[in-house]
Every structure is written in C-alpha cells, then in structure tokens.
C-alpha cells in the first residue's frame, strides 16, 4: 500500500535502463491507486507498446478506466485481455463489475459465473468465494442471478464428491430430511459446508 515508495522504485528501475513492460504496468497501477489517471494511462500505453500481447496490462488499464467511470473503454480492454487469454478469471471478474456499473446485470452475472467457474477449477477457493459474494450482492430478485448461483454451487459440490452426482443427490436428500422446508440452494450449500468441514477445508 505504499504507492509513492513503489513509484520511486519503479522510477529507479527505469533510470537503470530496466525498460520492461512490467515496470510501466505496475507503476501505472500505483499511479492509478493515487488518483493520477493521466500518469497511469501513459504508463499502461507504454507497457502495451513494449509488450502488446500482455493481457495483464489490458486488465490494469481497464481497471483504471473503470475507476474513472469510463466503463465502455474498460470493457473493451477486458475484451482485449480475454482475446489474449480466454481463461483469465480476473478479466471476467473485472468485466462483470463494469457491466454492473452499466446495469447490464445479465452480462455481469454471466461473467461472475465464468470467473467463479475458473477459480473453482483452479481450486482457488478464496477468490471463488470472493466472486460468489459479488454475485450474491446483485439484486436477489434477478432470476438469472439465482440460476447462475445455483449452477456454481452444484459445480462445486460435484467436485467435492469426485464427479458422482448420485452421491451428491443422496446427501441433499438426507439434508432435506433433516432440515425440511428450506430452499434448494440452502441444501446444496449445507452439503458443501459439511463436506468441507469434514475434510478440514
């Protein structure tokens, strides 16, 4: 969080002729955190001149655009990042936030779902939960959101039972017997929590 110190170090790297895209990209991120949008954009553009195939720079510049309220430009950069790496969960997550700002909730839900799905495959549970929390914050009355959440929970449960949905169904039925009258998603979450607790996850 010491962005001024970080910028000083990046400046020193450049003075020592370490003209690498990562220096400009990270200095741009630091500048963006400090509210120096113009300086941040200059750094991101320089980074892309050096390394035009770097999807991470497109994400970083997209985030800066999003902070500035330039949501369409942000989405364009996230699209560029996904062209470079179609399985980058951060690009989907950040694009979902931009869509949310534009109140494009169906597109936002689809991107949150895709990000969570990739984090799930990577077994990156911290980021998976972070994305799920973001998905939950979208208006609960949105039926698309409910469907997306349900699919993600089922996918996660399927992984926990080794791909055998019959086992998952038996556990869900037992939970329904023990705790009648709850929503379907509640039972899936209950089974997930119990399995993770038993495995020390």
N, C-alpha and C positions, 0 to 999 in steps of 0.2 A: 503493500500500500504506500510505499514511499516513492511516489511517482517522479518527484523532482530529482531525487537521487538517481533513480533509474535513467532518466533522461540525460543526466550528467555522464553516466557510464556509457550510454549509447553514443553520446557526442564524442567521448574519448575514443571509442571503438572506431568511429568514422575518421577521426583525426589520425588514427594509426593505420588508415587505409584498409580497414576491415569492411569493405564495401559489399556487404552481404544483404540479401533481401530481408532476412530475419531481423537484422538490426533496425531497418526502416519500419518493418511491420510492428515490431514491439515498441519502438519509440512512438509510432503513431498511436498505438493502444494507450500508452502512458499519457500522451498529449490529449487524447480523447477523454480520458478519465479526469483530466484537469480542466476540461472545457475548451481546450484550444482546437476547435474543429478545423480551422483552416490549416494549422500546422499538421494535424493528424491526416487530413486528406492529402496534403503534399507528400507526407511520408508513405502513405499507402500507395499512392500513384507511382512514387519512385520504386517501391518494392515490386510492384507489378511490371514496371519497365525492365527490372533486372530479372525477375522470375515470373513471367506471365501465366505459368501453369500452376501457381501456388494457390490452392483453394482456401487455405487458412487466411490469406491476405484478403480475399474477397469477403470472407465471413467477417473479418475485423473491420473492413471498410463498410460493410453492410450494417454492422452494429453501430458504427459511428453515424451513418445516415439515419438509422432508426432513432438514435438519441436526439438527433437534430429535427426529428419529425418528418424526414424525407422517406416515407415508408415505401413508396413505389421504387425509388432508387435502391433502397435496402433490399427489397425482394429481388430486384434484378441482379444484385451482387450475390445473394444466396443462390439464385438460379445458376449463376456462373460457377459458384463453388460446387454445386451438385453436378454440373457437367464434368468438372474435373474429377470429382469423387462422389458417385451416386449413393454411396453408403455412409456418408458423413452425418452422424446423428445431430451434431451441433448445428449444421446448416439447416436441417429440418426444424430443429427446436427454435432457432432464431427466426426463421421464416414464419413459423407459427405465431410468434409474438408480434411480428409485423402485420400478419393477417388479422390478428386480434385487434390491433390498433385501428385497422381499417374496417372492423366489424364484419370481416369475412369469416364467420365462425365455422362454417363447414370446411373451408380450406384449412383453417387453423387446426381444427380437430384432426383432420387427415394427417397434417404434418406432425402434430404432437404424437399421434398414434404411431407414425413411421419412426420417429425418434425413439419412442419408448420401446418399440419392437427391436430396433437395432441394439439399444442398450441391454435389452433382455438377452438377445443372442450373445452379446459380449460378456454377459453376467456382471455388468456394471450396475449393481443394484442401487447405489447412491444416486447416480444420475437417472436411473429408471424411476425411482421414487420421486425425484425432483420434477421430472416431466409429468408423472401421474398427478402430482399435486397441482401442477399448472393446468392440466386437463380438467381436474375437478373444479377449478375456480371458474371455468367457463359456465355460463348460465345453466343451472341444473335442469331447467325445463327444456333445454335443447335436446331433442331426441337423438340427433346424430352423435352428440357427445356421449350420451348414455350408451349407445350401441358401441362406440369406439372404446369406451372404458371397459365394457363387458368383454369385448374381444381380447383386449390386452390382458385382463385378469385370467381369462381362460387359457391364453397362450402361456402365461407364467405358470399356472397350475399344471398345464400339460408338461412343461419342462421338469417340474418338481416330481412328477410321477413317471418320468422316463419315457414320455410319449404314449403311455397306455391310458386312454381316456376312460376305459371301463373302470379302472381303479379310481380315477377322479370322480366318476359318477357315483360309485359306491360311497365314497367319503362325503360327497354332497348330500346324498340321500340320508346318511347317518346324521349329518348336521341338521337336516330338515326335521328328522325325527326328534332329535334332542332339543331343538330350538324352533318350534313351529311358528309360522306367521310372519317370517322375515322376508325381505326382498331377495330375489335370486342372487344379485351381486353380493349381498351380505354373506350368503352361504359360501360362495366361491372365495371371498376374502377370508372368511373364518377358516376354511380348509388350508388356504395358503399360509396363514399365520401359524396354525397348528403344526403344519409340516416343517416350516422354517424354525419354529421354536424347538421341535423335537430333534432337529439336525444342528442346532446351535448356530443358525444363520442370522 
